[in-house]
Amino acid sequence: MGEVKWNDRFNIGVEIVDHAHRKLFSIVGKLLNLTEDAEKQKHACQEGIKYFKSYTMKHFAEEEAYMKKIGYQDYDIHKSLHDNMQNHTIPALEQEMKSQNYSAESIQHFLGICVGWLNVHIMIEDCAITGKTAHKWVHKASEDKLVSLERAVIQTFHDLFRLDAELVSDNYSGEDFASGKALCYRLNYQQQDGNHIQVVLIYEEQMVFKLISELLGKKIDRVDKTITEAMKLISRKFMGCMESHFDRRDGDKLEKINTLTFEQVVRAFEFDKEYPPYSLLFKTEKGDYFALCIK
């Protein structure tokens, strides 16, 4: 497996930041390669992960200094995201790897979280530093909620993946995608009044391969722990981005997120009996399909 190549879509236009991002992707790529050699895996991954952690902390400090220098108004929020990654996420992943003696699965888990976090953080939070991403775009309350949701999905696709998407159907009823395979994530929310909401995101498998391949600069053609964990984090952030684009009640608490098979989604949403309140099917500019269902 070759070294991860930098993709220019991650450039935000600040050299000290872009240089650090290129370096972080290079480190992740080398760690991905190490997981293929069991004999070298443990020691090399230990050292590689130490370096990744050290360089990440250096990058955070430099990026925070830059934000202060330009008077970035959302500095406090941005720094809190760095602090959470530094003080909670990375230590938890390190502990998992140590407890599992740096097993292939624990390393894939670590890399999946890092790949997903880097993609989301750069495309949404870091691009906002230079004004490339709008955080506060909200549709007028008088607009029909279905139209508002459609626009929110399209805007989020553009913000998060730099992909144009179009609505194929606002009555998606569980039809199988063209490839016959999909990655599905269910997010369960509890509302303040005690009611529950289920949200399911369904990605055509080929779409996932293209997204992660573009992210890493290398061909990905199978689903493993790294892919499922990366897309789980991206799915959570996808819904977080949707909150700023789609008018809904505040106070919804995410209880859990889990993966489902396509067949489990069809059964859970009972497409053979009724449509969910919101069930939309989209196609991206690259010809891949994505569905969002809410009930």
GUVO-478069 format. One line per 10 residues: number of its first residue (from 1); their letters; for each residue x, y, z of N, C-alpha, C. Coordinates in Angstrom, 1 decimal. Layout:
NUM	A	X,Y,Z,X,Y,Z,X,Y,Z; ...
% end
This chain:
1	MGEVKWNDRF	0.8,-1.2,0.0,0.0,0.0,0.0,0.9,1.2,0.0; 0.6,2.2,-0.9,1.5,3.3,-1.1,1.2,4.4,0.0; 2.0,5.4,0.0,1.9,6.5,1.0,0.7,7.3,0.7; 0.0,7.8,1.8,-1.2,8.6,1.6,-0.8,9.9,0.9; -1.6,10.3,-0.1,-1.3,11.5,-0.9,-2.3,12.6,-0.4; -1.7,13.8,-0.4,-2.5,15.0,0.0,-3.5,15.4,-1.0; -4.7,15.7,-0.6,-5.8,16.2,-1.5,-6.0,17.7,-1.3; -5.9,18.4,-2.4,-5.9,19.9,-2.3,-7.3,20.4,-1.8; -8.3,19.6,-1.8,-9.6,20.1,-1.3,-9.5,20.4,0.2; -8.5,19.9,0.9,-8.3,20.2,2.3,-7.5,21.5,2.6
11	NIGVEIVDHA	-7.0,22.1,1.6,-6.3,23.4,1.8,-7.3,24.5,2.3; -6.9,25.2,3.4,-7.8,26.3,3.8,-7.2,27.6,3.4; -5.9,27.6,2.9,-5.3,28.8,2.4,-4.4,29.5,3.4; -4.1,28.8,4.5,-3.1,29.3,5.5,-2.0,28.3,5.6; -0.8,28.6,5.1,0.3,27.7,4.9,0.7,26.9,6.2; 0.8,27.6,7.3,1.2,26.9,8.5,0.2,25.8,8.9; -1.1,26.1,8.6,-2.1,25.1,8.9,-2.2,24.0,7.9; -2.1,24.4,6.6,-2.1,23.4,5.5,-0.9,22.4,5.6; 0.2,23.0,5.9,1.4,22.1,6.1,1.2,21.1,7.2; 0.7,21.5,8.3,0.5,20.6,9.4,-0.6,19.5,9.0
21	HRKLFSIVGK	-1.6,19.9,8.3,-2.6,18.9,7.9,-2.0,17.9,6.9; -1.1,18.3,6.0,-0.5,17.4,5.1,0.4,16.4,5.9; 1.1,16.9,6.9,1.9,16.1,7.7,1.1,15.0,8.5; 0.0,15.5,9.0,-0.9,14.5,9.8,-1.4,13.4,8.9; -1.8,13.8,7.7,-2.3,12.7,6.8,-1.2,11.8,6.4; 0.0,12.3,6.3,1.2,11.4,5.9,1.4,10.5,7.1; 1.3,10.9,8.3,1.6,10.0,9.5,0.5,8.9,9.5; -0.8,9.3,9.3,-1.9,8.4,9.3,-1.6,7.3,8.2; -1.2,7.8,7.0,-1.0,6.8,5.9,0.1,5.8,6.3; 1.2,6.3,6.9,2.2,5.3,7.3,1.8,4.4,8.3
31	LLNLTEDAEK	0.9,4.8,9.2,0.4,3.9,10.3,-0.5,2.9,9.6; -1.3,3.3,8.6,-2.2,2.3,7.9,-1.3,1.2,7.2; -0.2,1.6,6.7,0.7,0.6,6.1,1.2,-0.4,7.1; 1.6,0.1,8.3,2.1,-0.7,9.3,1.2,-1.8,9.8; -0.1,-1.6,9.7,-1.1,-2.6,10.2,-1.0,-3.8,9.3; -0.4,-3.7,8.1,-0.3,-4.9,7.2,0.8,-5.9,7.6; 1.7,-5.5,8.5,2.8,-6.3,8.9,2.7,-6.6,10.4; 2.3,-7.8,10.7,2.0,-8.1,12.1,3.3,-8.1,13.0; 4.4,-8.5,12.4,5.7,-8.6,13.1,6.2,-7.2,13.5; 6.0,-6.2,12.6,6.5,-4.9,12.9,5.4,-4.0,13.6
41	QKHACQEGIK	4.2,-4.6,13.6,3.0,-3.8,14.0,3.2,-3.1,15.4; 3.4,-3.9,16.4,3.3,-3.3,17.8,4.3,-2.2,18.0; 5.6,-2.4,17.9,6.5,-1.4,18.2,6.4,-0.2,17.3; 6.3,-0.5,16.0,6.3,0.6,15.1,5.0,1.5,15.3; 3.9,0.8,15.5,2.7,1.6,15.8,2.7,2.4,17.1; 3.4,1.8,18.1,3.5,2.6,19.3,4.3,3.9,19.1; 5.4,3.7,18.4,6.2,4.9,18.1,5.5,5.9,17.2; 4.8,5.3,16.2,4.1,6.2,15.2,2.9,6.9,15.9; 2.3,6.3,16.8,1.1,6.9,17.4,1.6,8.0,18.4; 2.8,7.8,19.1,3.4,8.8,19.9,3.7,10.0,19.1
51	YFKSYTMKHF	4.2,9.8,17.9,4.6,10.9,17.0,3.4,11.7,16.5; 2.3,10.9,16.2,1.1,11.5,15.7,0.5,12.4,16.8; 0.5,11.9,18.1,0.0,12.6,19.2,0.8,13.9,19.4; 2.1,13.8,19.4,3.0,14.9,19.6,2.8,16.0,18.6; 2.8,15.5,17.3,2.6,16.5,16.2,1.2,17.2,16.2; 0.2,16.4,16.6,-1.1,17.0,16.7,-1.2,18.1,17.7; -0.5,17.9,18.9,-0.5,18.9,19.9,0.2,20.2,19.4; 1.3,19.9,18.7,2.1,21.1,18.2,1.2,21.9,17.2; 0.5,21.1,16.3,-0.4,21.7,15.3,-1.5,22.5,16.0; -2.1,22.0,17.0,-3.2,22.7,17.7,-2.7,24.0,18.3
61	AEEEAYMKKI	-1.5,24.0,18.9,-1.0,25.2,19.5,-0.7,26.3,18.4; -0.2,25.8,17.3,0.1,26.8,16.2,-1.2,27.3,15.6; -2.2,26.5,15.4,-3.5,26.9,14.8,-4.2,27.9,15.8; -4.1,27.6,17.1,-4.8,28.4,18.1,-4.1,29.8,18.1; -2.8,29.8,18.0,-2.0,31.1,17.9,-2.4,31.9,16.7; -2.6,31.2,15.6,-3.0,31.9,14.4,-4.4,32.5,14.6; -5.4,31.7,15.1,-6.7,32.2,15.3,-6.7,33.5,16.2; -5.9,33.4,17.3,-5.8,34.6,18.2,-5.3,35.8,17.4; -4.3,35.6,16.6,-3.6,36.6,15.8,-4.6,37.4,14.9; -5.5,36.6,14.3,-6.5,37.3,13.4,-7.8,37.6,14.1
71	GYQDYDIHKS	-7.9,37.4,15.4,-9.1,37.7,16.1,-10.3,36.9,15.7; -10.1,35.6,15.5,-11.2,34.7,15.0,-12.3,34.7,16.1; -13.5,35.0,15.7,-14.6,35.2,16.7,-15.0,33.9,17.4; -14.8,32.7,16.7,-15.3,31.4,17.3,-14.1,30.7,17.9; -13.1,31.4,18.3,-11.8,30.8,18.9,-12.2,29.8,20.0; -13.0,30.3,21.0,-13.2,29.5,22.2,-13.9,28.1,21.8; -14.8,28.2,20.9,-15.5,26.9,20.5,-14.5,26.0,19.8; -13.7,26.6,18.9,-12.7,25.8,18.1,-11.7,25.2,19.1; -11.2,26.0,20.0,-10.2,25.4,21.0,-10.8,24.3,21.8; -12.1,24.4,22.2,-12.7,23.4,23.0,-12.7,22.0,22.2
81	LHDNMQNHTI	-12.8,22.1,20.9,-12.8,20.9,20.1,-11.4,20.3,20.1; -10.4,21.1,20.0,-9.0,20.7,20.1,-8.8,20.0,21.5; -9.2,20.7,22.6,-9.0,20.2,23.9,-9.7,18.8,24.1; -10.9,18.7,23.5,-11.6,17.4,23.7,-10.8,16.3,23.0; -10.3,16.6,21.8,-9.5,15.6,21.1,-8.3,15.2,21.8; -7.6,16.3,22.3,-6.3,16.1,23.0,-6.5,15.4,24.4; -7.5,15.8,25.2,-7.6,15.4,26.5,-8.5,14.2,26.8; -9.3,13.9,25.8,-10.3,12.8,26.0,-10.2,11.7,24.9; -10.4,12.1,23.6,-10.4,11.1,22.5,-9.1,10.3,22.4; -8.0,11.0,22.2,-6.8,10.3,22.0,-6.4,9.5,23.2
91	PALEQEMKSQ	-6.4,10.0,24.4,-6.1,9.2,25.6,-7.0,7.9,25.6; -8.3,8.0,25.3,-9.2,6.9,25.4,-8.8,5.8,24.4; -8.4,6.3,23.2,-8.0,5.4,22.1,-6.7,4.7,22.4; -5.8,5.5,23.0,-4.5,4.9,23.5,-4.7,3.8,24.5; -5.6,4.1,25.4,-5.9,3.1,26.5,-6.4,1.8,25.9; -7.3,2.0,24.9,-7.9,0.8,24.2,-6.8,0.0,23.6; -5.9,0.6,22.9,-4.8,-0.1,22.2,-3.9,-0.8,23.2; -3.5,-0.1,24.3,-2.7,-0.7,25.3,-3.4,-1.9,25.9; -4.6,-1.8,26.2,-5.4,-2.9,26.9,-5.5,-4.1,25.9; -5.5,-3.9,24.6,-5.6,-4.9,23.6,-4.2,-5.3,23.0
101	NYSAESIQHF	-3.2,-4.8,23.7,-1.8,-5.1,23.2,-1.6,-4.8,21.7; -2.1,-3.6,21.4,-2.0,-3.1,20.0,-2.4,-4.1,18.9; -3.6,-4.6,19.2,-4.2,-5.6,18.2,-4.6,-4.8,16.9; -4.7,-5.5,15.8,-5.1,-4.9,14.6,-6.4,-4.2,14.7; -7.3,-4.7,15.4,-8.7,-4.1,15.5,-8.6,-2.8,16.3; -7.8,-2.8,17.4,-7.7,-1.5,18.2,-7.0,-0.4,17.4; -6.0,-0.8,16.6,-5.3,0.2,15.7,-6.2,0.7,14.7; -7.0,-0.2,14.0,-8.0,0.2,13.0,-9.0,1.2,13.7; -9.4,0.9,14.9,-10.3,1.8,15.6,-9.7,3.2,15.8; -8.5,3.2,16.2,-7.8,4.5,16.4,-7.7,5.3,15.1
111	LGICVGWLNV	-7.3,4.6,14.0,-7.1,5.2,12.7,-8.5,5.7,12.1; -9.5,4.9,12.4,-10.8,5.2,11.9,-11.3,6.5,12.5; -11.1,6.6,13.8,-11.5,7.9,14.5,-10.7,9.0,14.0; -9.4,8.9,13.9,-8.5,9.9,13.4,-8.9,10.4,12.0; -9.1,9.4,11.1,-9.5,9.8,9.7,-10.8,10.5,9.7; -11.8,10.0,10.4,-13.1,10.7,10.4,-13.0,12.1,11.1; -12.2,12.2,12.2,-12.1,13.5,12.9,-11.4,14.5,12.0; -10.3,14.1,11.4,-9.6,15.0,10.5,-10.4,15.6,9.4; -11.2,14.6,8.7,-12.0,15.0,7.6,-13.0,16.1,8.1; -13.7,15.8,9.1,-14.8,16.7,9.6,-14.2,18.0,10.1
121	HIMIEDCAIT	-13.1,17.9,10.9,-12.6,19.1,11.5,-12.0,20.1,10.5; -11.3,19.6,9.5,-10.8,20.4,8.5,-11.9,21.0,7.6; -12.8,20.2,7.1,-13.8,20.6,6.2,-14.8,21.6,6.8; -15.1,21.5,8.1,-16.1,22.3,8.7,-15.4,23.4,9.6; -14.7,23.0,10.6,-14.2,23.9,11.6,-13.0,24.8,11.1; -12.0,24.1,10.4,-10.9,24.8,9.9,-11.2,25.7,8.7; -12.1,25.2,7.9,-12.5,26.1,6.7,-13.2,27.3,7.2; -13.9,27.2,8.4,-14.6,28.4,8.9,-13.6,29.5,9.3; -12.4,29.2,9.6,-11.4,30.2,10.0,-11.2,31.2,8.9; -11.2,30.7,7.7,-11.0,31.6,6.5,-12.3,31.9,5.8
131	GKTAHKWVHK	-13.4,31.6,6.4,-14.7,32.0,5.8,-15.2,31.1,4.7; -14.6,29.9,4.6,-15.0,29.0,3.5,-16.3,28.2,3.8; -16.6,28.1,5.1,-17.8,27.4,5.6,-18.7,28.3,6.4; -20.0,28.3,6.1,-20.9,29.1,6.9,-21.5,28.3,8.0; -21.4,28.7,9.2,-21.9,28.0,10.3,-23.4,28.3,10.7; -23.8,29.5,10.3,-25.1,30.0,10.8,-26.2,30.0,9.8; -26.0,29.3,8.7,-27.1,29.3,7.7,-28.3,28.6,8.2; -29.4,29.3,8.3,-30.7,28.7,8.8,-31.8,29.2,7.9; -32.7,28.3,7.4,-33.8,28.6,6.6,-34.9,29.4,7.3; -35.6,30.1,6.6,-36.7,30.9,7.3,-37.8,29.9,7.8
141	ASEDKLVSLE	-38.3,30.2,9.0,-39.3,29.4,9.6,-40.5,29.1,8.8; -40.8,30.0,7.9,-42.1,29.9,7.1,-41.9,28.8,6.0; -40.7,28.4,5.7,-40.5,27.4,4.6,-41.1,26.1,5.0; -41.5,25.3,4.1,-42.0,24.0,4.3,-40.8,23.2,4.9; -41.1,22.4,5.9,-40.0,21.6,6.6,-39.3,20.6,5.7; -40.1,20.1,4.8,-39.5,19.1,3.9,-38.5,19.8,2.9; -38.9,20.9,2.4,-38.0,21.7,1.6,-36.8,22.1,2.4; -37.0,22.5,3.6,-35.9,23.0,4.4,-34.9,21.8,4.7; -35.5,20.6,5.0,-34.6,19.5,5.2,-33.8,19.1,4.0; -34.5,19.2,2.8,-33.8,18.9,1.6,-32.6,19.8,1.4
151	RAVIQTFHDL	-32.8,21.1,1.6,-31.8,22.1,1.4,-30.7,21.9,2.4; -31.1,21.5,3.7,-30.1,21.3,4.7,-29.1,20.1,4.3; -29.7,19.0,3.8,-28.9,17.9,3.4,-27.9,18.3,2.3; -28.4,19.0,1.3,-27.6,19.4,0.2,-26.5,20.4,0.7; -26.8,21.3,1.6,-25.8,22.2,2.1,-24.7,21.5,2.9; -25.2,20.5,3.7,-24.3,19.8,4.5,-23.3,18.9,3.7; -23.9,18.3,2.6,-23.0,17.5,1.7,-21.9,18.4,1.1; -22.3,19.6,0.8,-21.3,20.5,0.2,-20.3,20.9,1.3; -20.7,21.3,2.5,-19.8,21.7,3.5,-18.9,20.6,3.9; -19.4,19.4,4.1,-18.6,18.3,4.7,-17.8,17.5,3.7
161	FRLDAELVSD	-18.4,17.3,2.5,-17.8,16.5,1.5,-17.3,17.2,0.2; -17.7,18.5,0.1,-17.5,19.2,-1.1,-18.1,18.5,-2.3; -19.3,18.0,-2.1,-20.0,17.3,-3.2,-21.3,18.0,-3.4; -21.7,18.1,-4.7,-23.1,18.6,-5.0,-24.0,17.4,-5.0; -25.2,17.6,-4.4,-26.2,16.5,-4.3,-27.5,17.0,-4.8; -28.3,16.1,-5.3,-29.7,16.5,-5.7,-30.7,15.5,-5.2; -31.9,16.0,-4.9,-33.0,15.2,-4.4,-33.5,14.3,-5.5; -33.5,13.0,-5.3,-34.1,12.0,-6.2,-35.5,11.7,-5.9; -35.8,11.6,-4.6,-37.2,11.3,-4.2,-37.4,11.8,-2.8; -38.6,12.4,-2.5,-38.9,12.7,-1.1,-39.9,11.7,-0.5
171	NYSGEDFASG	-40.0,10.5,-1.2,-40.8,9.4,-0.7,-40.0,8.1,-0.9; -38.8,8.2,-0.4,-37.9,7.0,-0.5,-38.6,5.9,0.4; -38.7,4.7,-0.2,-39.4,3.6,0.5,-38.6,2.3,0.7; -37.3,2.5,0.9,-36.4,1.4,1.2,-36.0,0.6,0.0; -36.0,1.2,-1.2,-35.5,0.5,-2.4,-34.0,0.3,-2.2; -33.6,-0.9,-2.8,-32.1,-1.2,-2.7,-31.4,-0.3,-3.7; -30.2,0.1,-3.3,-29.4,0.9,-4.1,-28.8,0.1,-5.3; -28.3,0.8,-6.3,-27.9,0.1,-7.5,-26.8,-0.9,-7.3; -25.9,-0.6,-6.3,-24.8,-1.5,-6.0,-25.2,-2.7,-5.2; -26.3,-2.6,-4.6,-26.8,-3.7,-3.7,-26.2,-3.7,-2.3
181	KALCYRLNYQ	-25.3,-2.8,-2.0,-24.6,-2.8,-0.7,-24.6,-1.4,-0.2; -24.8,-1.3,1.1,-24.9,0.1,1.8,-24.3,0.0,3.2; -23.8,1.1,3.7,-23.5,1.3,5.1,-24.5,2.1,5.8; -25.1,1.6,6.9,-26.2,2.3,7.5,-25.9,2.6,9.0; -26.3,3.8,9.4,-26.1,4.2,10.8,-27.4,4.8,11.3; -27.7,4.3,12.5,-28.9,4.8,13.2,-28.5,5.6,14.4; -29.1,6.8,14.5,-28.9,7.7,15.6,-30.2,7.9,16.4; -30.2,7.6,17.6,-31.4,7.6,18.5,-31.3,8.9,19.4; -32.3,9.7,19.3,-32.3,11.0,20.1,-33.5,10.9,21.0; -33.3,11.5,22.2,-34.4,11.7,23.1,-34.8,13.2,23.2
191	QQDGNHIQVV	-36.0,13.5,23.1,-36.5,14.9,23.1,-36.8,15.3,24.6; -36.9,16.6,24.8,-37.2,17.1,26.1,-38.5,16.6,26.7; -39.5,16.3,25.8,-40.8,15.9,26.3,-40.8,14.4,26.5; -39.6,13.7,26.3,-39.5,12.3,26.5,-39.7,11.4,25.3; -40.2,12.0,24.2,-40.3,11.3,22.9,-39.0,11.0,22.3; -39.0,10.0,21.5,-37.7,9.6,20.8,-37.8,9.8,19.3; -36.6,10.1,18.7,-36.5,10.2,17.3,-35.4,9.3,16.8; -35.7,8.6,15.7,-34.7,7.8,15.1,-34.3,8.4,13.7; -33.0,8.5,13.5,-32.5,9.0,12.2,-31.6,8.0,11.7; -31.8,7.6,10.4,-30.9,6.7,9.7,-30.3,7.3,8.5
201	LIYEEQMVFK	-29.0,7.2,8.4,-28.2,7.6,7.3,-27.8,6.4,6.5; -28.1,6.3,5.2,-27.7,5.2,4.4,-26.8,5.6,3.3; -25.6,5.1,3.3,-24.6,5.5,2.3,-24.4,4.3,1.3; -24.5,4.5,0.0,-24.1,3.5,-0.9,-22.6,3.1,-0.7; -22.3,1.9,-0.6,-21.0,1.4,-0.3,-19.9,2.1,-1.2; -20.2,2.1,-2.5,-19.3,2.7,-3.4,-19.0,4.2,-3.1; -20.0,4.9,-2.6,-19.8,6.3,-2.2,-18.8,6.4,-1.0; -19.0,5.5,-0.1,-18.0,5.4,1.1,-16.6,5.2,0.6; -16.5,4.2,-0.3,-15.1,3.9,-0.8,-14.5,5.1,-1.5; -15.3,5.9,-2.3,-14.8,7.0,-3.0,-14.4,8.1,-2.0
211	LISELLGKKI	-15.3,8.4,-1.0,-15.0,9.4,0.0,-13.7,9.1,0.8; -13.6,7.9,1.3,-12.4,7.5,2.1,-11.2,7.4,1.2; -11.3,6.9,0.0,-10.2,6.9,-1.0,-9.7,8.3,-1.3; -10.6,9.2,-1.5,-10.2,10.6,-1.8,-9.6,11.2,-0.6; -10.1,10.9,0.6,-9.6,11.4,1.8,-8.1,11.0,2.0; -7.8,9.7,1.8,-6.5,9.1,2.0,-5.6,9.2,0.8; -6.1,9.4,-0.4,-5.3,9.4,-1.5,-4.9,8.0,-2.0; -5.6,7.0,-1.6,-5.3,5.6,-2.0,-6.6,4.9,-2.2; -6.6,3.8,-3.0,-7.8,3.1,-3.3,-8.3,2.2,-2.1; -9.5,2.4,-1.7,-10.2,1.6,-0.7,-11.3,0.9,-1.3
221	DRVDKTITEA	-11.4,-0.5,-1.2,-12.4,-1.2,-1.9,-13.0,-2.3,-1.0; -12.8,-2.1,0.4,-13.5,-3.1,1.3,-13.8,-2.4,2.6; -14.8,-2.9,3.2,-15.3,-2.3,4.5,-14.6,-3.1,5.6; -13.9,-2.3,6.5,-13.3,-2.9,7.7,-13.5,-2.0,8.9; -12.9,-2.3,10.0,-13.2,-1.5,11.2,-12.8,0.0,11.1; -11.7,0.2,10.3,-11.4,1.6,10.1,-12.4,2.4,9.4; -13.0,1.8,8.3,-14.0,2.4,7.5,-15.3,2.7,8.3; -15.7,1.6,9.0,-17.0,1.8,9.8,-16.9,2.8,10.9; -15.7,2.9,11.6,-15.5,3.8,12.6,-15.4,5.2,12.1; -14.7,5.4,11.0,-14.6,6.7,10.4,-16.0,7.3,9.9
231	MKLISRKFMG	-16.8,6.4,9.3,-18.1,6.8,8.8,-19.1,7.0,10.0; -18.9,6.3,11.1,-19.7,6.6,12.3,-19.5,8.0,12.8; -18.2,8.4,12.9,-17.9,9.7,13.4,-18.4,10.8,12.4; -18.2,10.5,11.1,-18.6,11.5,10.1,-20.2,11.6,10.1; -20.9,10.5,10.4,-22.3,10.5,10.4,-22.8,11.4,11.6; -22.1,11.2,12.7,-22.5,12.0,13.9,-22.3,13.5,13.6; -21.2,13.8,12.9,-20.9,15.2,12.6,-21.9,15.7,11.5; -22.3,14.8,10.6,-23.2,15.2,9.6,-24.5,15.7,10.2; -25.0,15.0,11.2,-26.2,15.4,11.9,-26.0,16.7,12.7; -24.8,16.9,13.2,-24.4,18.1,13.9,-24.5,19.3,13.0
241	CMESHFDRRD	-24.0,19.1,11.8,-24.0,20.2,10.8,-25.5,20.5,10.4; -26.3,19.4,10.3,-27.7,19.6,9.9,-28.4,20.5,10.9; -28.0,20.4,12.2,-28.7,21.2,13.2,-28.7,22.7,12.9; -27.6,23.2,12.3,-27.5,24.6,12.0,-28.2,25.0,10.7; -28.6,24.0,10.0,-29.3,24.2,8.7,-30.8,23.9,8.7; -31.2,23.1,9.7,-32.6,22.6,9.7,-33.3,23.0,11.0; -34.3,23.8,10.9,-35.0,24.2,12.1,-35.7,23.1,12.8; -35.3,22.8,14.0,-36.0,21.8,14.8,-35.9,22.1,16.2; -36.5,21.4,17.1,-36.5,21.7,18.5,-35.2,21.6,19.2; -34.8,22.5,20.0,-33.6,22.4,20.8,-33.7,21.3,21.9
251	GDKLEKINTL	-32.6,20.9,22.4,-32.6,20.0,23.5,-32.7,18.5,23.2; -32.7,18.1,21.9,-32.6,16.7,21.6,-31.3,16.1,22.0; -31.3,15.0,22.7,-30.1,14.4,23.2,-29.8,13.1,22.5; -28.6,13.0,21.9,-28.2,11.8,21.2,-27.9,10.8,22.2; -28.7,9.7,22.2,-28.5,8.6,23.2,-27.5,7.6,22.7; -27.5,7.2,21.4,-26.6,6.3,20.9,-26.6,6.3,19.4; -25.5,5.8,18.8,-25.4,5.6,17.4,-24.8,4.2,17.1; -25.5,3.5,16.2,-25.0,2.1,15.9,-25.2,1.8,14.4; -24.5,0.8,14.0,-24.5,0.4,12.6,-25.6,-0.7,12.4; -26.3,-0.6,11.3,-27.3,-1.6,10.9,-27.0,-2.1,9.5
261	TFEQVVRAFE	-27.5,-3.3,9.3,-27.5,-3.8,7.9,-28.7,-3.1,7.2; -28.6,-3.2,5.9,-29.7,-2.6,5.1,-31.0,-3.3,5.4; -31.0,-4.6,5.6,-32.2,-5.3,5.9,-32.8,-4.9,7.2; -31.9,-4.6,8.2,-32.4,-4.1,9.5,-33.1,-2.8,9.4; -32.5,-1.9,8.6,-33.1,-0.6,8.4,-34.5,-0.7,7.8; -34.7,-1.6,6.8,-36.0,-1.8,6.1,-37.0,-2.3,7.2; -36.5,-3.2,8.0,-37.5,-3.7,9.0,-37.8,-2.7,10.1; -36.8,-2.0,10.5,-37.0,-1.0,11.6,-37.9,0.1,11.2; -37.9,0.5,9.9,-38.7,1.6,9.5,-40.0,1.2,8.8; -40.2,-0.1,8.7,-41.4,-0.7,8.2,-41.9,-0.1,6.9
271	FDKEYPPYSL	-41.0,0.0,6.0,-41.3,0.6,4.7,-42.5,0.0,4.0; -42.7,-1.3,4.3,-43.8,-2.0,3.6,-45.2,-1.6,4.2; -45.2,-0.9,5.3,-46.5,-0.5,5.9,-46.7,1.0,5.7; -45.7,1.9,5.9,-45.9,3.3,5.8,-44.6,4.0,5.5; -44.7,5.2,5.0,-43.5,6.1,4.9,-43.1,6.7,6.2; -41.8,6.8,6.5,-41.5,7.6,7.7,-41.9,9.1,7.4; -42.0,9.9,8.5,-42.4,11.3,8.2,-41.4,12.0,7.3; -40.1,11.7,7.3,-39.1,12.2,6.4,-38.4,11.0,5.9; -38.3,10.9,4.5,-37.6,9.8,3.9,-37.1,10.3,2.5; -35.9,10.7,2.5,-35.4,11.4,1.3,-34.2,10.6,0.7
281	LFKTEKGDYF	-34.2,10.5,-0.7,-33.2,9.9,-1.4,-32.4,10.9,-2.3; -31.1,10.9,-2.2,-30.3,11.9,-2.9,-29.3,11.1,-3.8; -28.9,11.8,-4.8,-27.8,11.3,-5.7,-26.7,12.4,-5.7; -25.4,12.0,-5.6,-24.3,13.0,-5.6,-23.9,13.2,-7.1; -23.1,14.2,-7.3,-22.6,14.5,-8.6,-21.7,13.3,-9.2; -21.3,12.4,-8.3,-20.5,11.3,-8.8,-21.4,10.0,-9.1; -22.7,10.2,-8.9,-23.6,9.1,-9.3,-23.9,8.2,-8.2; -23.5,8.5,-6.9,-23.7,7.6,-5.8,-25.0,8.1,-5.0; -25.6,7.1,-4.3,-26.8,7.4,-3.6,-26.7,7.5,-2.1; -27.5,8.3,-1.5,-27.5,8.5,-0.1,-29.0,8.7,0.4
291	ALCIK	-29.4,8.1,1.5,-30.7,8.3,2.0,-30.7,8.8,3.4; -31.7,9.6,3.8,-31.9,10.0,5.2,-33.3,9.8,5.5; -33.5,9.1,6.6,-34.9,8.8,7.1,-35.0,9.2,8.6; -36.2,9.8,8.9,-36.4,10.2,10.2,-37.8,9.8,10.7; -37.9,9.2,11.9,-39.2,9.0,12.4,-39.2,9.0,14.0
% end
